[in-house]
């Protein structure tokens, strides 16, 4: 039973709705124990979710809405409001933008309050208003009290130095089985047109002293993997060095995931990261494009040569696992230009390239320029680009296949050596040909078993690439056994030596540092569903 229920629909169980943690932490003390958090995933049925929530008998329900969960939220609100109209529902989150233009949508019509922006203060005021707290139990400004009376609430940015940190909200189950998100700042110093964070200025910092005390408690409770939500760790060199220094005594036990910009990586920062063992630090670099004219158009800083040099420095001087992002469908970028950028990034030696497709984020600068620039987006969440003046629908569809297969075969470390043998040195062209061939054989981009992959890759290597069957079999079996398999696929048996032994092959697979980093990274970032 709970008077206040906070809920969200996550992309996967391993993900945590961090926003719910901070909203609950910042309720008036007299209401905190009267609230609960319940989370679902996109695999859950909205009707069953509504049943579970209603069993808790809430008076107020707060829902955090994202690109991937808006349809779930819409059905959930409709079920609850039509069966229990007395429950007060407030919605917020990244997908709640431009509400004044979306009031025909059932989600916005049925919600009692629609919150745009940071909700800690207004959510506390809404809950206090409906649950009748005494004045001395909860004090808020007159402005916040007035906002809490409105249906559409454009919440002001909060003073992060005054927020209650949410880390006590993590349960033991969260720490044991889910990704631990933390934030040390809000906002972004950059102004990329496709991103909502471009409007969140200035950059605001949480006090490090309070953060470190909270992190110490998490470590004492067994937390080991920390994923930082900050848009860029290296916005402040002093703070970045302080964070790395804090975790350094635990360097053998922790795994840290940061986002950084690759244009400015001071030598002191590289030296600090180099002290950590291989795999302890993963850094996500939002490269997005290596085409200068495209970067200029979307107001994104780019010095491609310096960027690639910095990535090379990190690879050579540290054990950091580098995760880099590229986005297809940016205005002004052709398929050939994207391919050229990918090729340059691939040959920089980064361990992972996450390939995304441009999404129309409501109220981002690009959202308002889409028609002017001739960008055609799907009207169905997550609002992916369908066609641009420079990249056709056919090319973008083929790119999505490329991205899906690259994630399966390379990023997820299923058949990296096999793919390298097939595709290098002209990787993009050759991998594109491979993906087209695989799709032609399967008419699918997912649900392909490991054994089927072996058959497909062997056939491609021997029939299309004209690689000797014995060479193809030796390459594929190493990748296959590296993924903890204990058998020999039938298609390979005739071409392996008669005295081939699985146990001996496995003993010879001394994983290098890149494999160690990849395994740790995949464990931390499984099912990552970021919004680029």
N, C-alpha and C positions, 0 to 999 in steps of 0.2 A: 504494500500500500504506500502511495506517495501522492502528496498534493500536487507536486510539480514533477513532470517527466520530461527529460530532454532526450531526443532521439535523432538518429541519422542513419542513412543507408550507405555503407561503405562499399568500395569496389571489391574488397576481399576481407576475410576475417582478420588477416594479419595487420590490416590498417586500423588505426584508431582515430575516432572523430575528436581531434584535439580541441576543436572549438567548444564542444560540449563540456570538456574538462574545465576550461577557463571560465565558461559561463556559470557553471555550478560553484566553482571556487569563489566567485565574486558575488554570490547571493548574500543578502543580509544574514548574519550568523543565526538569527532566529528561524530562518527558512532553509538553511543548508540541509539539516537532517530531515526535512520534509520533502526532499527532492531525491530523484534517482535518475541514472543514465541507463538507457537501454539502446543497444546498437544492433543493426541488421546489416545484411549484405544484399547485393543485387540478385542473389539466388533465392532470397526469401520472398514469400508471397505476401503482398500488402494486406490481404484479408487476415492471414494468420498473424501478421505483425499488429494489426489493429486489435485483434482479439487479445494478444499478449499485453498490449498497452492498457486496454480497458479493464483487464483483470487487476491492474494496479490502482484502479479507481482514481485517476488524476482529476484535479480541477483545472490545471493548466498544462498545456502540451507545447513544447518548443521543438521545432524541426529545423535542422541545418540542411540546406539544399545545395547540391552540386550538379554539374553538368550531367553526370552519369545517373543521378538519383532523382531528377525532377519528376519523371513519370511515376516512380514509386511514391514520392511525396504527394503528388496530385491524387493518386488513388487512396492513399492513407488518410489524407485530410477529408476527402469526400465521404469515405466510409464512416469515419468518426463523427464528422459534423452532422451527417444525415441520421445517424443512430443515437448520438449523444450530443445534441446541439448546445447543451449547457457548458460543455468543456471549452475553455478559452484556448485558442490556438494562435501561436505567434511563429512566424517563419523568418528565416534569415539565411545568410550564407552567400557564397560567391555567385550563385545563379540568380539571386534576388536583386536584379538591377532593372532600372527603368520601369518601376511598378506602375506608374501613372499611365503608361501606354499598354499595359498588359492586364487591365482589370476585367477583360472578358474571359480570362483564363480562370477555370474553376478553382485552381490553387489560390489565386489572389482574391477571388470573390469570397470564398468560404473562410479564409483566415481572418481572425479578428485584428491581428496586427502584422504588418509587413515591415521588417526592419532592414534598412539598407545601411551598410557600414558596420562599425565595431559595436557589438551589442552588450558588452558587460554592464554598462551603467543603465541603459534603458530596460534591459531584461530584468535587472534587479528591481527597478522601479515598477515595472508592470506586475511582477510577482507580488511585490509588497502591496500594491494598490488592490489587487483582487483578493489577497489573503488577509488584508486588514491588520498589518503590523502597526505597532504603536510608534509614535513619532520618535521616541527616544531609542527605539530598537533599530530604526533605519532612517538615516538622514540623506537626502539628496538635494541637488540644486533645484530651484524653481524651474529652470529651463528644462531639466531632465524630467521633472514631474509633469510639465506641460506636454512634452513630447510623448510621454507614456499614455496620454489620453487619445492620441491620434491613431488612425488606422495605418497610414503610411508614415513611417518614422525614418527620417534621414538622420541617423545617429552621428553625433560629432566624434572625432577621433579622441580616444581616451589618453589620459596621462599614464603611460605604462609604468612609470615609477611608483604609482599609487595602487596598481593592481595587486590582488592576492595571487601569488604564483600557484599554478594548478597541479603541481607535481604530486601532492599528497592524494590527488584523485585517482592516480594510477593504482589499480588493484594488483594483487600478487599474480593473478592470472594474466593481466596485461603484461607485466614484467617478464613472465615466463614464456609467453606464446605470441606476443605481438610487437610490432615496431614501436619503439619509444620515441615519440616526437618531442622536441624541445625548441624553444625560441628564445633568442637573446636580443632580438631587435624586431621592429616592424617598419615596413616601408622599403623603398628602393631608391637609390640615387640616380637611376637611369630612366629613360622615357620611351622605351620601345612601344611602338604603336599597337602591337598585337596583344599587349599584356595589361591586365588590370592594375598591377603594381606600379605602373608608370604614373598613376594618379595619386599614389600614396606617398606624399612628401610632407614634411621632411622625414628623414630616417630617424627613428626614435629607439633609444637603447634602454633595456632593462638593466638595473644595477647589478654589476657582476658579483658583488659581495653576497647579495641575496640568492642569486642564481647558483653560485658555488655551494652555498649551504644546502640548497635544495638538491643539487646534483650529488652531494656527499651522502645525503639520506637515501637517494635512489641507489647509489653504489652499495651502501650498507645493506640494502634490501635485495641485492643481487642483480641489479641492472647492469648490463654489459654493452648493449648496442644503443647508441644515441644518434638519432637522425635530426639534424638541425634544420629548422624551417626558414632560417634567415635567407634572404634573397642573395646575399653575397657576404661571405665571411671576411673577405679582404677589403671591405669598405673602410675598416679601421684596422690598421696594422697593429696598433697597441692592444686592442681588444682580442684580435686573432691570436697574438702571441700569448696573451694571458690565458685564453681558453686552452691552448695547446699545453701550456705550462701546468695548468691545473690537472689535466688528465695524464700528464707524462709519467708520474709515479705508477699509474695503472696501465701503462702502455702495453703490457703483455696480456692483459685481460679484456681491454675494451675494443670496441669497433666504433669509429666515428665517421659520420657521413655529413659532408658540408656541400653547400653550393658556393661557387666562386666565379668571378669573371677572370678570363685568362689573359687579359691584356696587361695587367699590372700585378706581377707576383714578385714582391721584393725578395732580395737574397736572404734576408733574415727569416722570412716566412718559409722559404725552401729549406734553410738550415734547420729550423725547428721541426718541420715535418720529416726531415731525413733522419731524425733521432728515433723515430717510431719504427717498429718492425714492419716487414712487408705485410700488407693486408689490413693493418690497424686503421688506416685512414682511407676513405673513399671520397673523392671529390667529383661533384657533378658540375661540368662546365657547359653553360648554355651558349654554345657556339652559334647555333641556329642557321647561319649562312656565312659563306666565305666569298660571296659576291659583293663587291664594294658598292655598286650602284643600288643594290637591293637594301643593304644595310643603311645607306644614306636615306633612302626613301622612307624607311620605317623608324628613322631616328635612333639607330643602334650603332654604338661605337664599334668600329672595326679597323684593326690593323692586322691583316691576315698573316703577314710574315712574322710579326712580333708574337702573335697568338700561337702560331705553330712552333716557333722557337721556344716559347715558354712551356708548351706541352712537352717538347723534347727534353727540356731541362728537367722537368719533373720526372720523366721516365728514366733519365740517366742518373739523376742524383738522389732519388728517393724511392721508397717502396710503396708509394701512393698508387691506389687503383684509380684510374681515370675513366670516368663515365662522361661522355660528351654527347650533346644533343644537336640534331639538325632538324629543321622543319621544312617540309615540302609545301609548295603552294603559296609562298610569300609573294606579294605583289612585285612584278617586274622580273622574276626569276624563271628562266626556261628549264626544261628537263635537262638539257645539255649542260647548263650552268650549274644546276644542282649536282649533276653527276661529277662534274669537275671538282666541285667543293668536297664532295664525299671522298673522291679519290685522294685528294690532298690530306684530308683528315685521317683517312684509313692508313696511309703510309707514314703518318706521324707516329704510329705505334701505340695509340691509345688502346686500352683493353676493351672498351665497350663504346659503341656508337648507337645511341637510342634514336631511332628514326620516327619522327612524328609528322602529323599532317596538320596544317593550319586549321584552327577552330575559331569560330566567331564568338568571342566572349562579349556578352552584353555590356554595353557602356564603355568598352575600351575605345581608344582613339580610332582604331581600325574599323570598329563597328560602324562608326559614323561616316567613314570614307569608302565603305565597301562598294556601294553603287557607283560612286564617282570613278573608282579604280577598275570597275568591271569585274568584281569578284563575285562569283556565284556560290553561295553556301547552301547546304541542306537546311531545311526548316525543322528537321528532327534532331533532338539532342543526340550527340554532342556538337551539332552544328558544324560539321566538317566541310572544308572547301570541296566543291565539286568541279570547278573549272575557273581558270583565270585567262586573261588575254594572252598569257605566255605559256600556259601549261593546260593541255586539253583534258577532257574528262577521261579519255583513254589512257593518257600518260599518268594521271593521278591514280587511276584504278590500278594500273600496273605497278606504280610506286607502292601502293598499300600492300600488294602481294610481296614485293621486294622486302618491305619493312617486316612483314610477318615472318617470312622465311629467314631473314637475317637474324631476327630475334631468336628464333628456334634453333638455328644451326650454329650461329656464332656467339651471340650474346649469352645464350644459355649453356654454352660450352658443350653442346651435344656432338657436333662433328667439325670442330674448328680446323684440324689438320687436313681433313678431307676437302673442306671448302677451299683452303689455301692452295692445295695441290691443283684443284680444278680451275681456280679463278685468278691467281696471281700470274703476271704482274698487273694486268689491266683489270682490276678487280670489279669495278662497277659494271662494265660492259659484260664481262663473263658471268657475274652473278645474276645480272638481269636476264641473260639468256637461260641460265639454269632455272630461275624462278618461273619463267615463261614455259619452259619444258615441263617442269614439275606440275604446274597448274594444268597444262594440257593433258598430263597423264592421270591426274587425280580429280580435277575440278574442285579442289578444296585447298584451303590455306590453314586448316587446323584439323585436329582429330587424326593425324597421321601417326601411327605407332612407330616406335623405335625400329622394330624389325622391318616395317614397310619402308622407312627411310633408308635402311641399309640396301634393300633391293633397288630402290629408285636411284640412289647415288651410284651403286655399282653399275647399273645399266647405263647411266649417263656417262660415267667415266670410261666404260669399255666401248660403248656404241657411238657416243657423240664425240668424246674427247680422244678416242682411239688409244687409251692407256691400256697397257697389258693387264689382263685379268689378275695375274699374280701380284703386280704392283698395286692395283686398285684394292685387292683384298687385304694386303698387308697394311695399307693406310687406313682403311675403314675399320678393321678389327681393333686397332689401337684406340681410336675414338670410341668405339662401341664398348670396349671393356673398361675404358677410363670412366664411363658413366655407371660403373658398379654392376654391369651385367655379368652373368656367370655362364653364358652359353655361346656357341658359335652359330650364327645365322646360317641356314642351309645353303643360301646362295653363295656363301664364301668358302664353304668347306672344301670343294674340289680344288681350290686355288691356293690353299694354305699348305705349308710343309706337312708331311705325314706325321712328323714328330712334334708338331705344334702343341704346346701345352698352355692352357689358360693361366694357370697359376704362375708359370714362369714369365709369361707376358706381363701379368699384373705386377710381379716383383720388379720388373725392369722399368715400370712406369714411375720413375722418380719425378714427382711433380716439381716443376720449377716455380719460381716466385710468382709468375703470372697466373699459374693455375691456383696457387694458394690465395692470391688476391681475388680471383674470380669466384672461388667457392665462398669466401667470406662475404663478398659483395652480394652474391645471389641470395645467400641466407638472410641478409639484412633487408634486401630490397625486393624480395619476392613479390611479384604482382604489383609492382609499382605502377601507379596510374596518375602520374602527374599531369597537370595542365600546363602545357608549354605556352 
